[in-house]
Amino acid sequence: MSVYLSDLTEDVLENLKYNVDRNVGPGFHLDGACPIETGILDWHDECFQDNADRAHLALDESDVLLGADVVYIPEDIPGLVQCIGRFLLSGTRERCQKCAIIAATKRTQHTFRLFQKEMDKMAVEIVEVGRNIIDHCLPRVFPCYFVQPREDIHIFVIRQSFFSE
C-alpha cells in the first residue's frame, strides 16, 4: 500500500509535506511500510490520457481515490469528473474494484448541481453516504473552527457500473 497526496499548487504541496513530516515523521512512511508521496495533479492536463508522470501513475496504481472539498470552482468540475473517470478505468482490477470517495460541501447550489450533472454523464454507480452516518458517526475533528453546516456536507462513493474485461 502507498499514499499519494496531490494538489495543483506548490504552496499546498509544501504544506502537505510539512504535515506528513510533522505527523508521521521524516522519511514519509506509515509504520515503516507505507510510502507517502506528494506531487502536482492537474485535472485539466491536456495530455491526461497519455501522461506518465508520477501523479498519473499513482492514479493507475491506486485502489481508492479520496477527494475532500474538491467541488467548489465550477470551471474545475469537468476536469475533476474526468480525473475520477480515468481513475476508475485505469490500472488492473485484479485485487478489488476501484472506488472514489468524494466529500463535497454544497457551497453553492449551481456548483453542486454541475458536479451531479457531470457525474450523471458517466457510467458509474454513485451512492451517497446516509445523513445519519455523517451526523452521528463522523466526529467533529475541529469543532471550534466549524462554520459550514453539516447538512451541506455530502459524501459520495463512486464505482464503475460495470466491469469491462
C-alpha positions in Angstrom: 0.0 0.0 0.0 1.1 3.6 -0.6 -0.3 7.0 -0.2 0.0 9.8 -2.8 -1.1 13.3 -1.8 -1.7 15.8 -4.5 -2.8 19.3 -5.3 -2.3 21.8 -8.1 -0.2 24.4 -6.3 3.3 24.2 -4.8 2.2 26.1 -1.7 -0.3 23.4 -0.8 2.2 20.7 -1.6 4.7 22.3 0.8 2.1 22.3 3.5 1.2 18.6 2.8 4.9 17.7 3.0 5.2 19.7 6.3 2.1 17.9 7.8 3.3 14.5 6.8 6.8 15.1 8.2 5.3 16.5 11.4 2.7 13.8 11.9 4.3 10.7 10.5 8.0 11.6 10.8 10.9 12.0 8.4 11.1 9.6 5.6 7.4 9.8 4.8 6.4 6.2 5.8 3.5 5.0 7.8 4.6 2.2 10.2 7.8 1.9 8.1 5.9 0.1 5.3 3.6 2.6 3.6 5.4 5.2 1.5 3.8 8.6 1.3 4.5 10.8 -1.7 3.3 14.3 -2.7 3.0 15.8 -6.1 1.1 18.0 -8.5 -2.0 16.6 -10.2 -3.7 18.9 -12.8 -7.2 17.7 -13.6 -7.1 19.9 -16.7 -4.0 18.4 -18.2 -4.5 18.2 -21.9 -2.2 15.1 -22.1 -4.1 13.5 -19.2 -4.7 10.2 -21.1 -1.0 9.8 -22.1 0.7 11.4 -19.1 3.2 9.1 -17.4 4.3 11.4 -14.6 4.2 10.1 -11.0 0.7 11.6 -10.2 -0.9 9.9 -13.2 0.9 6.6 -12.4 -0.4 6.9 -8.8 -3.9 7.1 -10.2 -3.4 3.9 -12.2 -1.8 2.0 -9.3 -4.3 3.0 -6.6 -7.5 1.2 -5.5 -9.1 4.2 -3.7 -9.3 7.9 -4.7 -10.2 10.2 -1.8 -11.3 13.8 -2.6 -12.0 16.2 0.1 -13.5 19.6 -0.5 -12.9 19.5 -4.3 -16.4 20.7 -5.5 -16.2 24.4 -5.3 -15.0 26.0 -8.6 -17.4 25.5 -11.5 -14.6 25.6 -14.1 -12.8 22.8 -12.4 -15.8 20.3 -12.2 -15.3 18.8 -15.7 -11.6 18.2 -15.0 -12.4 16.7 -11.7 -15.0 14.3 -13.2 -12.5 13.4 -16.0 -9.9 12.6 -13.3 -12.4 10.4 -11.4 -13.4 8.6 -14.6 -9.8 8.0 -15.6 -9.0 6.6 -12.1 -12.0 4.2 -12.2 -11.0 2.9 -15.6 -7.2 2.7 -15.1 -4.8 0.0 -14.0 -5.6 -3.5 -13.0 -8.7 -4.5 -11.1 -7.5 -7.9 -10.1 -7.3 -7.0 -6.4 -10.6 -5.2 -6.0 -13.0 -2.9 -7.7 -11.7 0.7 -7.6 -13.8 3.3 -5.9 -13.6 7.1 -5.4 -14.8 8.7 -2.2 -15.6 12.3 -2.6 -16.5 14.6 0.3 -18.2 17.7 -1.1 -19.5 20.8 0.6 -22.5 22.3 -1.1 -21.2 25.9 -1.2 -23.5 26.9 -4.0 -26.5 25.1 -5.5 -25.1 25.8 -9.0 -21.7 24.2 -8.5 -23.1 21.2 -6.7 -25.7 20.6 -9.4 -23.0 20.9 -12.1 -21.0 18.2 -10.3 -24.0 15.9 -10.2 -24.8 16.6 -13.8 -21.3 15.8 -15.0 -21.2 12.7 -12.9 -24.5 11.6 -14.4 -22.9 11.5 -17.8 -20.5 8.8 -16.7 -21.2 5.0 -16.5 -20.7 4.9 -12.7 -22.7 3.9 -9.7 -22.9 6.8 -7.1 -24.0 6.1 -3.6 -24.4 9.0 -1.2 -23.4 8.2 2.4 -26.5 8.5 4.6 -27.2 11.6 6.6 -27.4 9.7 9.8 -23.8 8.4 9.4 -22.5 11.9 8.7 -24.4 13.4 11.6 -23.9 10.7 14.2 -20.9 8.6 13.3 -18.3 11.1 12.0 -16.7 13.1 14.8 -16.2 16.8 14.6 -12.5 17.0 14.4 -12.2 20.7 14.6 -15.4 21.9 16.3 -14.1 25.3 17.2 -13.5 26.1 13.5 -16.6 24.6 12.1 -18.6 27.2 10.2 -20.2 25.1 7.4 -23.5 23.4 8.5 -23.1 19.6 8.5 -26.2 19.3 6.3 -24.2 21.0 3.5 -21.6 18.2 3.5 -22.2 15.2 1.2 -20.0 12.1 0.9 -20.3 10.0 -2.3 -18.9 6.6 -3.0 -18.4 6.2 -6.8 -17.7 2.9 -8.7 -17.9 1.7 -12.2 -21.3 0.4 -13.0 -19.9 -2.5 -14.9 -16.5 -4.2 -15.5 -15.0 -4.2 -18.9 -12.7 -7.2 -19.5 
